[in-house]
Amino acid sequence: MSTITSKDAGTIRLVFELSRADHPRLYDDLIRFPKGTKRINRLRVLAYDGLLSQAGQLVAIGLALPPRAMASETEDALGNVTNDIFAPSPAE
């Protein structure tokens, strides 16, 4: 398999066919939009978010937030780091 560098990259044109039986949630999400640009843009957003999620760069909000009990401990630790950053420098 070869890779295409950005200077050689062209346009990818796809014909996308999806039945509800294949992926009901995706179908239901896309069918909300009329044919055309809005539906295509929604598919682009979903594909890009999926790519970021697969690469570990995008995390679901509900999964990324720590439980509240742990948050206070984390806030204390982060507060100490922040305080150290902005503390006066020690005299040499």
C-alpha angles and dihedrals in degrees: 000000000000128000124225118224119224093254091056096042116118135176121299114215117197135185104210121198121180132172123199090239090063099052114356097183094049091045092050091049095049097042089064088075125068118246114282138035099357093053092044092050091049090052090049091052092048092048093048093046089049091051092050091046092050090051090051094245096111122053126186110253095232092052096043098057116088119228113272094249091057093042094069091054090048092048090053092051092046091046091056091051092049092048090051092051094054097037118113113271115257116257113255 
